């Protein structure tokens, strides 16, 4: 009987640790979910709440000749203006294969994505977010890097079907 109680207590401690890690992962994902929801709605204020006061954007890809490039994207303000400016089609960026890593006040999220304008496929790649916990304990994105390609995308059928 004593052995069963020890096993039970061990399992409860393991479950509590797992539940706490799952809750922290949800907190890390909150600004990312908010970012994509705001993009979809064209709500720049919602998108703005996802970011730290200072943020950097980097895009990596290949030009038409196949030569690799890395460019620093526009400022946060330019990004917010693009999101909030009226556009006839909804912008959607579903993600999958999300990987989250955390250490103290630093987190990173790596996810595959596809970008759609309305129902039309635009490009795909990987989003790499770096987040920091602010003074209120909220996670904020301070760096966003992405890759972009138009071919060779392995978009899950359940996602692609939403845009047919």
Helices and strands as residue ranges (DSSP letters): H 2-41, H 44-48, E 51-62, E 68-72, H 76-84, E 91-103, E 106-117, E 120-133, E 139-147, H 157-160, G 161-163
